[in-house]
Amino acid sequence: MPAATPEMHRDRETTCREEVPRESQRQERERLNSLIQKGRGPARQVLKARILLKADASETGEAWSDSQIAAALDTSVDTIARTRQHLVEGGSTPL
């Protein structure tokens, strides 16, 4: 399977995001930010929350590429791709 490009992820996320009302997106961002700010919880959940916030391609998101996120969070591009894929396939935050 060829490596996914940021554009491919952005397209998938846009498709997924179109089905989610803006209020739900805002609430989800708040929930992810709250999880990170609390400093409590499993490290894996905090990492995934950070990934999703950086990858968010909505108007309020940062829309970073997988390689930018991997470098900033000291994790692998595969972890980023799996986290994105889980969100796209499941339609909910993979935490």
PDB file of N, CA, C and O in Angstrom:
ATOM      1  N   MET A   1       0.838  -1.170   0.000  1.00  0.00           N
ATOM      2  CA  MET A   1       0.000   0.000   0.000  1.00  0.00           C
ATOM      3  C   MET A   1       0.887   1.238   0.000  1.00  0.00           C
ATOM      4  O   MET A   1       1.811   1.328   0.808  1.00  0.00           O
ATOM      5  N   PRO A   2       0.626   2.200  -0.893  1.00  0.00           N
ATOM      6  CA  PRO A   2       1.475   3.390  -0.954  1.00  0.00           C
ATOM      7  C   PRO A   2       1.280   4.248   0.284  1.00  0.00           C
ATOM      8  O   PRO A   2       0.227   4.239   0.920  1.00  0.00           O
ATOM      9  N   ALA A   3       2.339   4.993   0.604  1.00  0.00           N
ATOM     10  CA  ALA A   3       2.270   5.882   1.761  1.00  0.00           C
ATOM     11  C   ALA A   3       1.227   6.962   1.510  1.00  0.00           C
ATOM     12  O   ALA A   3       1.126   7.492   0.403  1.00  0.00           O
ATOM     13  N   ALA A   4       0.472   7.275   2.515  1.00  0.00           N
ATOM     14  CA  ALA A   4      -0.559   8.297   2.396  1.00  0.00           C
ATOM     15  C   ALA A   4       0.082   9.673   2.466  1.00  0.00           C
ATOM     16  O   ALA A   4       0.983   9.912   3.271  1.00  0.00           O
ATOM     17  N   THR A   5      -0.378  10.552   1.637  1.00  0.00           N
ATOM     18  CA  THR A   5       0.129  11.921   1.644  1.00  0.00           C
ATOM     19  C   THR A   5      -0.779  12.787   2.504  1.00  0.00           C
ATOM     20  O   THR A   5      -1.930  12.422   2.747  1.00  0.00           O
ATOM     21  N   PRO A   6      -0.279  13.930   2.970  1.00  0.00           N
ATOM     22  CA  PRO A   6      -1.141  14.813   3.761  1.00  0.00           C
ATOM     23  C   PRO A   6      -2.405  15.208   3.007  1.00  0.00           C
ATOM     24  O   PRO A   6      -3.467  15.368   3.608  1.00  0.00           O
ATOM     25  N   GLU A   7      -2.287  15.366   1.679  1.00  0.00           N
ATOM     26  CA  GLU A   7      -3.453  15.732   0.897  1.00  0.00           C
ATOM     27  C   GLU A   7      -4.513  14.637   0.962  1.00  0.00           C
ATOM     28  O   GLU A   7      -5.706  14.928   1.034  1.00  0.00           O
ATOM     29  N   MET A   8      -4.074  13.363   0.937  1.00  0.00           N
ATOM     30  CA  MET A   8      -5.013  12.257   1.017  1.00  0.00           C
ATOM     31  C   MET A   8      -5.722  12.296   2.366  1.00  0.00           C
ATOM     32  O   MET A   8      -6.937  12.112   2.437  1.00  0.00           O
ATOM     33  N   HIS A   9      -4.974  12.534   3.424  1.00  0.00           N
ATOM     34  CA  HIS A   9      -5.572  12.595   4.750  1.00  0.00           C
ATOM     35  C   HIS A   9      -6.535  13.772   4.833  1.00  0.00           C
ATOM     36  O   HIS A   9      -7.630  13.649   5.381  1.00  0.00           O
ATOM     37  N   ARG A  10      -6.130  14.886   4.299  1.00  0.00           N
ATOM     38  CA  ARG A  10      -6.970  16.067   4.360  1.00  0.00           C
ATOM     39  C   ARG A  10      -8.289  15.814   3.635  1.00  0.00           C
ATOM     40  O   ARG A  10      -9.350  16.221   4.110  1.00  0.00           O
ATOM     41  N   ASP A  11      -8.223  15.137   2.475  1.00  0.00           N
ATOM     42  CA  ASP A  11      -9.445  14.825   1.746  1.00  0.00           C
ATOM     43  C   ASP A  11     -10.359  13.934   2.574  1.00  0.00           C
ATOM     44  O   ASP A  11     -11.564  14.175   2.649  1.00  0.00           O
ATOM     45  N   ARG A  12      -9.791  12.905   3.197  1.00  0.00           N
ATOM     46  CA  ARG A  12     -10.592  11.994   4.018  1.00  0.00           C
ATOM     47  C   ARG A  12     -11.179  12.735   5.201  1.00  0.00           C
ATOM     48  O   ARG A  12     -12.344  12.529   5.542  1.00  0.00           O
ATOM     49  N   GLU A  13     -10.395  13.592   5.831  1.00  0.00           N
ATOM     50  CA  GLU A  13     -10.883  14.325   6.990  1.00  0.00           C
ATOM     51  C   GLU A  13     -11.982  15.293   6.588  1.00  0.00           C
ATOM     52  O   GLU A  13     -12.979  15.432   7.297  1.00  0.00           O
ATOM     53  N   THR A  14     -11.808  15.962   5.459  1.00  0.00           N
ATOM     54  CA  THR A  14     -12.825  16.895   5.007  1.00  0.00           C
ATOM     55  C   THR A  14     -14.131  16.164   4.796  1.00  0.00           C
ATOM     56  O   THR A  14     -15.187  16.655   5.196  1.00  0.00           O
ATOM     57  N   THR A  15     -14.078  14.993   4.173  1.00  0.00           N
ATOM     58  CA  THR A  15     -15.278  14.200   3.952  1.00  0.00           C
ATOM     59  C   THR A  15     -15.917  13.844   5.279  1.00  0.00           C
ATOM     60  O   THR A  15     -17.133  13.958   5.437  1.00  0.00           O
ATOM     61  N   CYS A  16     -15.115  13.419   6.222  1.00  0.00           N
ATOM     62  CA  CYS A  16     -15.615  13.053   7.546  1.00  0.00           C
ATOM     63  C   CYS A  16     -16.178  14.279   8.256  1.00  0.00           C
ATOM     64  O   CYS A  16     -17.245  14.209   8.866  1.00  0.00           O
ATOM     65  N   ARG A  17     -15.477  15.381   8.180  1.00  0.00           N
ATOM     66  CA  ARG A  17     -15.884  16.593   8.891  1.00  0.00           C
ATOM     67  C   ARG A  17     -17.190  17.158   8.341  1.00  0.00           C
ATOM     68  O   ARG A  17     -17.959  17.754   9.095  1.00  0.00           O
ATOM     69  N   GLU A  18     -17.460  16.987   7.046  1.00  0.00           N
ATOM     70  CA  GLU A  18     -18.673  17.521   6.471  1.00  0.00           C
ATOM     71  C   GLU A  18     -19.911  16.913   7.112  1.00  0.00           C
ATOM     72  O   GLU A  18     -20.973  17.535   7.123  1.00  0.00           O
ATOM     73  N   GLU A  19     -19.786  15.717   7.640  1.00  0.00           N
ATOM     74  CA  GLU A  19     -20.913  15.036   8.244  1.00  0.00           C
ATOM     75  C   GLU A  19     -21.106  15.425   9.703  1.00  0.00           C
ATOM     76  O   GLU A  19     -22.125  15.078  10.300  1.00  0.00           O
ATOM     77  N   VAL A  20     -20.151  16.135  10.286  1.00  0.00           N
ATOM     78  CA  VAL A  20     -20.195  16.493  11.701  1.00  0.00           C
ATOM     79  C   VAL A  20     -20.535  17.972  11.823  1.00  0.00           C
ATOM     80  O   VAL A  20     -19.836  18.813  11.257  1.00  0.00           O
ATOM     81  N   PRO A  21     -21.606  18.306  12.558  1.00  0.00           N
ATOM     82  CA  PRO A  21     -21.950  19.721  12.743  1.00  0.00           C
ATOM     83  C   PRO A  21     -20.812  20.482  13.415  1.00  0.00           C
ATOM     84  O   PRO A  21     -20.046  19.909  14.189  1.00  0.00           O
ATOM     85  N   ARG A  22     -20.705  21.771  13.116  1.00  0.00           N
ATOM     86  CA  ARG A  22     -19.624  22.592  13.664  1.00  0.00           C
ATOM     87  C   ARG A  22     -19.606  22.582  15.187  1.00  0.00           C
ATOM     88  O   ARG A  22     -18.534  22.578  15.791  1.00  0.00           O
ATOM     89  N   GLU A  23     -20.767  22.579  15.807  1.00  0.00           N
ATOM     90  CA  GLU A  23     -20.830  22.575  17.271  1.00  0.00           C
ATOM     91  C   GLU A  23     -20.173  21.313  17.813  1.00  0.00           C
ATOM     92  O   GLU A  23     -19.469  21.365  18.822  1.00  0.00           O
ATOM     93  N   SER A  24     -20.396  20.192  17.158  1.00  0.00           N
ATOM     94  CA  SER A  24     -19.776  18.939  17.585  1.00  0.00           C
ATOM     95  C   SER A  24     -18.262  19.019  17.445  1.00  0.00           C
ATOM     96  O   SER A  24     -17.529  18.531  18.305  1.00  0.00           O
ATOM     97  N   GLN A  25     -17.794  19.632  16.366  1.00  0.00           N
ATOM     98  CA  GLN A  25     -16.355  19.795  16.162  1.00  0.00           C
ATOM     99  C   GLN A  25     -15.757  20.643  17.279  1.00  0.00           C
ATOM    100  O   GLN A  25     -14.702  20.315  17.823  1.00  0.00           O
ATOM    101  N   ARG A  26     -16.434  21.726  17.615  1.00  0.00           N
ATOM    102  CA  ARG A  26     -15.948  22.618  18.672  1.00  0.00           C
ATOM    103  C   ARG A  26     -15.909  21.881  20.004  1.00  0.00           C
ATOM    104  O   ARG A  26     -14.940  22.000  20.753  1.00  0.00           O
ATOM    105  N   GLN A  27     -16.951  21.128  20.299  1.00  0.00           N
ATOM    106  CA  GLN A  27     -16.994  20.373  21.551  1.00  0.00           C
ATOM    107  C   GLN A  27     -15.887  19.328  21.597  1.00  0.00           C
ATOM    108  O   GLN A  27     -15.280  19.106  22.644  1.00  0.00           O
ATOM    109  N   GLU A  28     -15.628  18.690  20.468  1.00  0.00           N
ATOM    110  CA  GLU A  28     -14.574  17.676  20.426  1.00  0.00           C
ATOM    111  C   GLU A  28     -13.205  18.312  20.642  1.00  0.00           C
ATOM    112  O   GLU A  28     -12.377  17.762  21.369  1.00  0.00           O
ATOM    113  N   ARG A  29     -12.959  19.454  20.026  1.00  0.00           N
ATOM    114  CA  ARG A  29     -11.688  20.156  20.235  1.00  0.00           C
ATOM    115  C   ARG A  29     -11.533  20.541  21.705  1.00  0.00           C
ATOM    116  O   ARG A  29     -10.447  20.405  22.269  1.00  0.00           O
ATOM    117  N   GLU A  30     -12.606  21.017  22.324  1.00  0.00           N
ATOM    118  CA  GLU A  30     -12.554  21.383  23.740  1.00  0.00           C
ATOM    119  C   GLU A  30     -12.244  20.158  24.598  1.00  0.00           C
ATOM    120  O   GLU A  30     -11.457  20.245  25.540  1.00  0.00           O
ATOM    121  N   ARG A  31     -12.855  19.022  24.280  1.00  0.00           N
ATOM    122  CA  ARG A  31     -12.617  17.799  25.033  1.00  0.00           C
ATOM    123  C   ARG A  31     -11.158  17.357  24.907  1.00  0.00           C
ATOM    124  O   ARG A  31     -10.535  16.968  25.895  1.00  0.00           O
ATOM    125  N   LEU A  32     -10.622  17.419  23.695  1.00  0.00           N
ATOM    126  CA  LEU A  32      -9.227  17.037  23.479  1.00  0.00           C
ATOM    127  C   LEU A  32      -8.279  17.986  24.215  1.00  0.00           C
ATOM    128  O   LEU A  32      -7.322  17.546  24.852  1.00  0.00           O
ATOM    129  N   ASN A  33      -8.549  19.279  24.123  1.00  0.00           N
ATOM    130  CA  ASN A  33      -7.714  20.259  24.832  1.00  0.00           C
ATOM    131  C   ASN A  33      -7.778  20.049  26.338  1.00  0.00           C
ATOM    132  O   ASN A  33      -6.763  20.159  27.027  1.00  0.00           O
ATOM    133  N   SER A  34      -8.953  19.751  26.845  1.00  0.00           N
ATOM    134  CA  SER A  34      -9.114  19.504  28.277  1.00  0.00           C
ATOM    135  C   SER A  34      -8.297  18.288  28.723  1.00  0.00           C
ATOM    136  O   SER A  34      -7.653  18.307  29.772  1.00  0.00           O
ATOM    137  N   LEU A  35      -8.337  17.243  27.914  1.00  0.00           N
ATOM    138  CA  LEU A  35      -7.570  16.032  28.231  1.00  0.00           C
ATOM    139  C   LEU A  35      -6.075  16.347  28.326  1.00  0.00           C
ATOM    140  O   LEU A  35      -5.386  15.867  29.226  1.00  0.00           O
ATOM    141  N   ILE A  36      -5.593  17.146  27.401  1.00  0.00           N
ATOM    142  CA  ILE A  36      -4.172  17.506  27.370  1.00  0.00           C
ATOM    143  C   ILE A  36      -3.824  18.397  28.562  1.00  0.00           C
ATOM    144  O   ILE A  36      -2.805  18.180  29.218  1.00  0.00           O
ATOM    145  N   GLN A  37      -4.650  19.385  28.846  1.00  0.00           N
ATOM    146  CA  GLN A  37      -4.357  20.350  29.899  1.00  0.00           C
ATOM    147  C   GLN A  37      -4.415  19.755  31.298  1.00  0.00           C
ATOM    148  O   GLN A  37      -3.701  20.206  32.194  1.00  0.00           O
ATOM    149  N   LYS A  38      -5.251  18.756  31.489  1.00  0.00           N
ATOM    150  CA  LYS A  38      -5.356  18.135  32.812  1.00  0.00           C
ATOM    151  C   LYS A  38      -4.045  17.492  33.232  1.00  0.00           C
ATOM    152  O   LYS A  38      -3.696  17.480  34.412  1.00  0.00           O
ATOM    153  N   GLY A  39      -3.323  16.958  32.251  1.00  0.00           N
ATOM    154  CA  GLY A  39      -2.066  16.300  32.571  1.00  0.00           C
ATOM    155  C   GLY A  39      -2.258  14.948  33.229  1.00  0.00           C
ATOM    156  O   GLY A  39      -1.296  14.329  33.683  1.00  0.00           O
ATOM    157  N   ARG A  40      -3.489  14.494  33.279  1.00  0.00           N
ATOM    158  CA  ARG A  40      -3.796  13.184  33.847  1.00  0.00           C
ATOM    159  C   ARG A  40      -4.399  12.325  32.765  1.00  0.00           C
ATOM    160  O   ARG A  40      -5.098  12.811  31.875  1.00  0.00           O
ATOM    161  N   GLY A  41      -4.125  11.070  32.852  1.00  0.00           N
ATOM    162  CA  GLY A  41      -4.642  10.138  31.854  1.00  0.00           C
ATOM    163  C   GLY A  41      -3.495   9.408  31.208  1.00  0.00           C
ATOM    164  O   GLY A  41      -2.340   9.822  31.303  1.00  0.00           O
ATOM    165  N   PRO A  42      -3.822   8.323  30.553  1.00  0.00           N
ATOM    166  CA  PRO A  42      -2.783   7.531  29.899  1.00  0.00           C
ATOM    167  C   PRO A  42      -2.028   8.347  28.841  1.00  0.00           C
ATOM    168  O   PRO A  42      -2.620   9.134  28.102  1.00  0.00           O
ATOM    169  N   ALA A  43      -0.731   8.141  28.790  1.00  0.00           N
ATOM    170  CA  ALA A  43       0.118   8.870  27.834  1.00  0.00           C
ATOM    171  C   ALA A  43      -0.351   8.654  26.405  1.00  0.00           C
ATOM    172  O   ALA A  43      -0.298   9.576  25.590  1.00  0.00           O
ATOM    173  N   ARG A  44      -0.803   7.464  26.094  1.00  0.00           N
ATOM    174  CA  ARG A  44      -1.268   7.167  24.733  1.00  0.00           C
ATOM    175  C   ARG A  44      -2.464   8.045  24.366  1.00  0.00           C
ATOM    176  O   ARG A  44      -2.545   8.536  23.241  1.00  0.00           O
ATOM    177  N   GLN A  45      -3.392   8.246  25.304  1.00  0.00           N
ATOM    178  CA  GLN A  45      -4.557   9.092  25.034  1.00  0.00           C
ATOM    179  C   GLN A  45      -4.145  10.538  24.815  1.00  0.00           C
ATOM    180  O   GLN A  45      -4.659  11.208  23.919  1.00  0.00           O
ATOM    181  N   VAL A  46      -3.229  11.010  25.625  1.00  0.00           N
ATOM    182  CA  VAL A  46      -2.765  12.393  25.487  1.00  0.00           C
ATOM    183  C   VAL A  46      -2.065  12.571  24.144  1.00  0.00           C
ATOM    184  O   VAL A  46      -2.269  13.579  23.468  1.00  0.00           O
ATOM    185  N   LEU A  47      -1.243  11.603  23.754  1.00  0.00           N
ATOM    186  CA  LEU A  47      -0.562  11.671  22.466  1.00  0.00           C
ATOM    187  C   LEU A  47      -1.571  11.714  21.320  1.00  0.00           C
ATOM    188  O   LEU A  47      -1.432  12.525  20.405  1.00  0.00           O
ATOM    189  N   LYS A  48      -2.576  10.854  21.362  1.00  0.00           N
ATOM    190  CA  LYS A  48      -3.582  10.833  20.298  1.00  0.00           C
ATOM    191  C   LYS A  48      -4.368  12.134  20.261  1.00  0.00           C
ATOM    192  O   LYS A  48      -4.710  12.616  19.181  1.00  0.00           O
ATOM    193  N   ALA A  49      -4.656  12.705  21.411  1.00  0.00           N
ATOM    194  CA  ALA A  49      -5.352  13.993  21.454  1.00  0.00           C
ATOM    195  C   ALA A  49      -4.497  15.068  20.791  1.00  0.00           C
ATOM    196  O   ALA A  49      -4.999  15.875  20.009  1.00  0.00           O
ATOM    197  N   ARG A  50      -3.201  15.075  21.108  1.00  0.00           N
ATOM    198  CA  ARG A  50      -2.286  16.046  20.488  1.00  0.00           C
ATOM    199  C   ARG A  50      -2.223  15.848  18.968  1.00  0.00           C
ATOM    200  O   ARG A  50      -2.236  16.818  18.210  1.00  0.00           O
ATOM    201  N   ILE A  51      -2.155  14.596  18.537  1.00  0.00           N
ATOM    202  CA  ILE A  51      -2.117  14.287  17.103  1.00  0.00           C
ATOM    203  C   ILE A  51      -3.359  14.834  16.418  1.00  0.00           C
ATOM    204  O   ILE A  51      -3.256  15.516  15.398  1.00  0.00           O
ATOM    205  N   LEU A  52      -4.530  14.542  16.968  1.00  0.00           N
ATOM    206  CA  LEU A  52      -5.777  14.962  16.334  1.00  0.00           C
ATOM    207  C   LEU A  52      -5.923  16.477  16.279  1.00  0.00           C
ATOM    208  O   LEU A  52      -6.438  17.014  15.298  1.00  0.00           O
ATOM    209  N   LEU A  53      -5.480  17.164  17.313  1.00  0.00           N
ATOM    210  CA  LEU A  53      -5.558  18.621  17.289  1.00  0.00           C
ATOM    211  C   LEU A  53      -4.619  19.214  16.243  1.00  0.00           C
ATOM    212  O   LEU A  53      -4.979  20.171  15.557  1.00  0.00           O
ATOM    213  N   LYS A  54      -3.428  18.655  16.120  1.00  0.00           N
ATOM    214  CA  LYS A  54      -2.487  19.144  15.101  1.00  0.00           C
ATOM    215  C   LYS A  54      -2.956  18.803  13.691  1.00  0.00           C
ATOM    216  O   LYS A  54      -2.725  19.570  12.756  1.00  0.00           O
ATOM    217  N   ALA A  55      -3.610  17.662  13.535  1.00  0.00           N
ATOM    218  CA  ALA A  55      -4.036  17.195  12.211  1.00  0.00           C
ATOM    219  C   ALA A  55      -5.355  17.813  11.757  1.00  0.00           C
ATOM    220  O   ALA A  55      -5.695  17.734  10.577  1.00  0.00           O
ATOM    221  N   ASP A  56      -6.088  18.415  12.654  1.00  0.00           N
ATOM    222  CA  ASP A  56      -7.411  18.950  12.351  1.00  0.00           C
ATOM    223  C   ASP A  56      -7.348  19.922  11.178  1.00  0.00           C
ATOM    224  O   ASP A  56      -6.648  20.934  11.233  1.00  0.00           O
ATOM    225  N   ALA A  57      -8.086  19.604  10.115  1.00  0.00           N
ATOM    226  CA  ALA A  57      -8.075  20.421   8.904  1.00  0.00           C
ATOM    227  C   ALA A  57      -9.257  21.385   8.843  1.00  0.00           C
ATOM    228  O   ALA A  57      -9.496  22.004   7.806  1.00  0.00           O
ATOM    229  N   SER A  58      -9.994  21.518   9.937  1.00  0.00           N
ATOM    230  CA  SER A  58     -11.119  22.448   9.944  1.00  0.00           C
ATOM    231  C   SER A  58     -10.604  23.888  10.001  1.00  0.00           C
ATOM    232  O   SER A  58      -9.397  24.125  10.047  1.00  0.00           O
ATOM    233  N   GLU A  59     -11.523  24.833   9.997  1.00  0.00           N
ATOM    234  CA  GLU A  59     -11.160  26.250  10.025  1.00  0.00           C
ATOM    235  C   GLU A  59     -10.329  26.605  11.257  1.00  0.00           C
ATOM    236  O   GLU A  59      -9.442  27.456  11.184  1.00  0.00           O
ATOM    237  N   THR A  60     -10.608  25.967  12.370  1.00  0.00           N
ATOM    238  CA  THR A  60      -9.904  26.283  13.613  1.00  0.00           C
ATOM    239  C   THR A  60      -8.710  25.374  13.863  1.00  0.00           C
ATOM    240  O   THR A  60      -7.954  25.595  14.809  1.00  0.00           O
ATOM    241  N   GLY A  61      -8.531  24.359  13.033  1.00  0.00           N
ATOM    242  CA  GLY A  61      -7.440  23.408  13.214  1.00  0.00           C
ATOM    243  C   GLY A  61      -6.137  23.887  12.618  1.00  0.00           C
ATOM    244  O   GLY A  61      -6.084  24.886  11.901  1.00  0.00           O
ATOM    245  N   GLU A  62      -5.089  23.150  12.930  1.00  0.00           N
ATOM    246  CA  GLU A  62      -3.758  23.528  12.468  1.00  0.00           C
ATOM    247  C   GLU A  62      -3.383  22.883  11.138  1.00  0.00           C
ATOM    248  O   GLU A  62      -2.548  23.415  10.406  1.00  0.00           O
ATOM    249  N   ALA A  63      -3.992  21.742  10.819  1.00  0.00           N
ATOM    250  CA  ALA A  63      -3.789  21.043   9.540  1.00  0.00           C
ATOM    251  C   ALA A  63      -2.314  20.751   9.242  1.00  0.00           C
ATOM    252  O   ALA A  63      -1.851  20.956   8.120  1.00  0.00           O
ATOM    253  N   TRP A  64      -1.580  20.271  10.254  1.00  0.00           N
ATOM    254  CA  TRP A  64      -0.186  19.909  10.055  1.00  0.00           C
ATOM    255  C   TRP A  64      -0.107  18.617   9.248  1.00  0.00           C
ATOM    256  O   TRP A  64      -1.036  17.810   9.266  1.00  0.00           O
ATOM    257  N   SER A  65       0.994  18.426   8.548  1.00  0.00           N
ATOM    258  CA  SER A  65       1.237  17.175   7.824  1.00  0.00           C
ATOM    259  C   SER A  65       1.664  16.100   8.821  1.00  0.00           C
ATOM    260  O   SER A  65       2.056  16.401   9.949  1.00  0.00           O
ATOM    261  N   ASP A  66       1.581  14.855   8.390  1.00  0.00           N
ATOM    262  CA  ASP A  66       1.989  13.743   9.261  1.00  0.00           C
ATOM    263  C   ASP A  66       3.443  13.884   9.695  1.00  0.00           C
ATOM    264  O   ASP A  66       3.769  13.647  10.858  1.00  0.00           O
ATOM    265  N   SER A  67       4.308  14.266   8.777  1.00  0.00           N
ATOM    266  CA  SER A  67       5.728  14.377   9.132  1.00  0.00           C
ATOM    267  C   SER A  67       5.974  15.525  10.109  1.00  0.00           C
ATOM    268  O   SER A  67       6.835  15.408  10.981  1.00  0.00           O
ATOM    269  N   GLN A  68       5.243  16.624   9.985  1.00  0.00           N
ATOM    270  CA  GLN A  68       5.371  17.729  10.936  1.00  0.00           C
ATOM    271  C   GLN A  68       4.928  17.283  12.330  1.00  0.00           C
ATOM    272  O   GLN A  68       5.590  17.578  13.325  1.00  0.00           O
ATOM    273  N   ILE A  69       3.810  16.577  12.389  1.00  0.00           N
ATOM    274  CA  ILE A  69       3.290  16.110  13.678  1.00  0.00           C
ATOM    275  C   ILE A  69       4.263  15.113  14.302  1.00  0.00           C
ATOM    276  O   ILE A  69       4.574  15.202  15.490  1.00  0.00           O
ATOM    277  N   ALA A  70       4.743  14.165  13.499  1.00  0.00           N
ATOM    278  CA  ALA A  70       5.668  13.145  14.004  1.00  0.00           C
ATOM    279  C   ALA A  70       6.921  13.797  14.594  1.00  0.00           C
ATOM    280  O   ALA A  70       7.385  13.396  15.662  1.00  0.00           O
ATOM    281  N   ALA A  71       7.462  14.788  13.912  1.00  0.00           N
ATOM    282  CA  ALA A  71       8.661  15.463  14.406  1.00  0.00           C
ATOM    283  C   ALA A  71       8.373  16.244  15.689  1.00  0.00           C
ATOM    284  O   ALA A  71       9.159  16.201  16.636  1.00  0.00           O
ATOM    285  N   ALA A  72       7.264  16.945  15.716  1.00  0.00           N
ATOM    286  CA  ALA A  72       6.931  17.770  16.876  1.00  0.00           C
ATOM    287  C   ALA A  72       6.608  16.932  18.117  1.00  0.00           C
ATOM    288  O   ALA A  72       6.932  17.329  19.236  1.00  0.00           O
ATOM    289  N   LEU A  73       5.975  15.781  17.919  1.00  0.00           N
ATOM    290  CA  LEU A  73       5.541  14.962  19.055  1.00  0.00           C
ATOM    291  C   LEU A  73       6.451  13.765  19.303  1.00  0.00           C
ATOM    292  O   LEU A  73       6.167  12.932  20.164  1.00  0.00           O
ATOM    293  N   ASP A  74       7.543  13.679  18.551  1.00  0.00           N
ATOM    294  CA  ASP A  74       8.514  12.603  18.717  1.00  0.00           C
ATOM    295  C   ASP A  74       7.850  11.225  18.659  1.00  0.00           C
ATOM    296  O   ASP A  74       8.002  10.397  19.557  1.00  0.00           O
ATOM    297  N   THR A  75       7.112  11.013  17.570  1.00  0.00           N
ATOM    298  CA  THR A  75       6.448   9.732  17.334  1.00  0.00           C
ATOM    299  C   THR A  75       6.599   9.389  15.865  1.00  0.00           C
ATOM    300  O   THR A  75       7.181  10.161  15.103  1.00  0.00           O
ATOM    301  N   SER A  76       6.084   8.249  15.465  1.00  0.00           N
ATOM    302  CA  SER A  76       6.253   7.822  14.070  1.00  0.00           C
ATOM    303  C   SER A  76       5.114   8.314  13.181  1.00  0.00           C
ATOM    304  O   SER A  76       4.003   8.575  13.642  1.00  0.00           O
ATOM    305  N   VAL A  77       5.423   8.429  11.909  1.00  0.00           N
ATOM    306  CA  VAL A  77       4.407   8.799  10.931  1.00  0.00           C
ATOM    307  C   VAL A  77       3.331   7.716  10.888  1.00  0.00           C
ATOM    308  O   VAL A  77       2.161   8.024  10.661  1.00  0.00           O
ATOM    309  N   ASP A  78       3.705   6.460  11.102  1.00  0.00           N
ATOM    310  CA  ASP A  78       2.725   5.373  11.124  1.00  0.00           C
ATOM    311  C   ASP A  78       1.706   5.560  12.252  1.00  0.00           C
ATOM    312  O   ASP A  78       0.520   5.289  12.065  1.00  0.00           O
ATOM    313  N   THR A  79       2.155   6.015  13.401  1.00  0.00           N
ATOM    314  CA  THR A  79       1.239   6.270  14.516  1.00  0.00           C
ATOM    315  C   THR A  79       0.249   7.359  14.134  1.00  0.00           C
ATOM    316  O   THR A  79      -0.940   7.260  14.438  1.00  0.00           O
ATOM    317  N   ILE A  80       0.736   8.389  13.474  1.00  0.00           N
ATOM    318  CA  ILE A  80      -0.133   9.483  13.028  1.00  0.00           C
ATOM    319  C   ILE A  80      -1.168   8.946  12.042  1.00  0.00           C
ATOM    320  O   ILE A  80      -2.360   9.224  12.168  1.00  0.00           O
ATOM    321  N   ALA A  81      -0.706   8.181  11.067  1.00  0.00           N
ATOM    322  CA  ALA A  81      -1.599   7.638  10.041  1.00  0.00           C
ATOM    323  C   ALA A  81      -2.660   6.721  10.653  1.00  0.00           C
ATOM    324  O   ALA A  81      -3.830   6.783  10.273  1.00  0.00           O
ATOM    325  N   ARG A  82      -2.253   5.873  11.598  1.00  0.00           N
ATOM    326  CA  ARG A  82      -3.228   4.973  12.252  1.00  0.00           C
ATOM    327  C   ARG A  82      -4.266   5.760  13.037  1.00  0.00           C
ATOM    328  O   ARG A  82      -5.448   5.414  13.029  1.00  0.00           O
ATOM    329  N   THR A  83      -3.833   6.804  13.706  1.00  0.00           N
ATOM    330  CA  THR A  83      -4.755   7.618  14.492  1.00  0.00           C
ATOM    331  C   THR A  83      -5.763   8.312  13.579  1.00  0.00           C
ATOM    332  O   THR A  83      -6.960   8.329  13.866  1.00  0.00           O
ATOM    333  N   ARG A  84      -5.279   8.879  12.488  1.00  0.00           N
ATOM    334  CA  ARG A  84      -6.179   9.506  11.508  1.00  0.00           C
ATOM    335  C   ARG A  84      -7.148   8.478  10.932  1.00  0.00           C
ATOM    336  O   ARG A  84      -8.352   8.723  10.847  1.00  0.00           O
ATOM    337  N   GLN A  85      -6.610   7.324  10.538  1.00  0.00           N
ATOM    338  CA  GLN A  85      -7.429   6.290   9.907  1.00  0.00           C
ATOM    339  C   GLN A  85      -8.528   5.816  10.853  1.00  0.00           C
ATOM    340  O   GLN A  85      -9.670   5.621  10.436  1.00  0.00           O
ATOM    341  N   HIS A  86      -8.188   5.634  12.102  1.00  0.00           N
ATOM    342  CA  HIS A  86      -9.176   5.201  13.090  1.00  0.00           C
ATOM    343  C   HIS A  86     -10.303   6.220  13.205  1.00  0.00           C
ATOM    344  O   HIS A  86     -11.472   5.851  13.314  1.00  0.00           O
ATOM    345  N   LEU A  87      -9.952   7.490  13.181  1.00  0.00           N
ATOM    346  CA  LEU A  87     -10.962   8.542  13.266  1.00  0.00           C
ATOM    347  C   LEU A  87     -11.859   8.508  12.031  1.00  0.00           C
ATOM    348  O   LEU A  87     -13.081   8.599  12.148  1.00  0.00           O
ATOM    349  N   VAL A  88     -11.264   8.377  10.859  1.00  0.00           N
ATOM    350  CA  VAL A  88     -12.036   8.377   9.613  1.00  0.00           C
ATOM    351  C   VAL A  88     -12.953   7.159   9.545  1.00  0.00           C
ATOM    352  O   VAL A  88     -14.118   7.278   9.164  1.00  0.00           O
ATOM    353  N   GLU A  89     -12.440   6.007   9.908  1.00  0.00           N
ATOM    354  CA  GLU A  89     -13.251   4.786   9.817  1.00  0.00           C
ATOM    355  C   GLU A  89     -14.306   4.711  10.920  1.00  0.00           C
ATOM    356  O   GLU A  89     -15.429   4.266  10.684  1.00  0.00           O
ATOM    357  N   GLY A  90     -13.940   5.145  12.115  1.00  0.00           N
ATOM    358  CA  GLY A  90     -14.865   5.036  13.232  1.00  0.00           C
ATOM    359  C   GLY A  90     -15.770   6.234  13.424  1.00  0.00           C
ATOM    360  O   GLY A  90     -16.828   6.128  14.045  1.00  0.00           O
ATOM    361  N   GLY A  91     -15.359   7.375  12.892  1.00  0.00           N
ATOM    362  CA  GLY A  91     -16.148   8.562  13.013  1.00  0.00           C
ATOM    363  C   GLY A  91     -16.120   9.211  14.391  1.00  0.00           C
ATOM    364  O   GLY A  91     -16.816  10.198  14.630  1.00  0.00           O
ATOM    365  N   SER A  92     -15.320   8.662  15.294  1.00  0.00           N
ATOM    366  CA  SER A  92     -15.199   9.270  16.621  1.00  0.00           C
ATOM    367  C   SER A  92     -13.728   9.279  17.010  1.00  0.00           C
ATOM    368  O   SER A  92     -12.895   8.618  16.389  1.00  0.00           O
ATOM    369  N   THR A  93     -13.440  10.021  18.023  1.00  0.00           N
ATOM    370  CA  THR A  93     -12.066  10.159  18.473  1.00  0.00           C
ATOM    371  C   THR A  93     -11.540   8.829  19.012  1.00  0.00           C
ATOM    372  O   THR A  93     -12.175   8.220  19.873  1.00  0.00           O
ATOM    373  N   PRO A  94     -10.389   8.373  18.517  1.00  0.00           N
ATOM    374  CA  PRO A  94      -9.841   7.070  18.916  1.00  0.00           C
ATOM    375  C   PRO A  94      -9.090   7.112  20.234  1.00  0.00           C
ATOM    376  O   PRO A  94      -7.918   6.741  20.288  1.00  0.00           O
ATOM    377  N   LEU A  95      -9.736   7.550  21.283  1.00  0.00           N
ATOM    378  CA  LEU A  95      -9.054   7.638  22.576  1.00  0.00           C
ATOM    379  C   LEU A  95      -9.543   6.597  23.525  1.00  0.00           C
ATOM    380  O   LEU A  95      -9.075   6.528  24.662  1.00  0.00           O
TER     381      LEU A  95
END
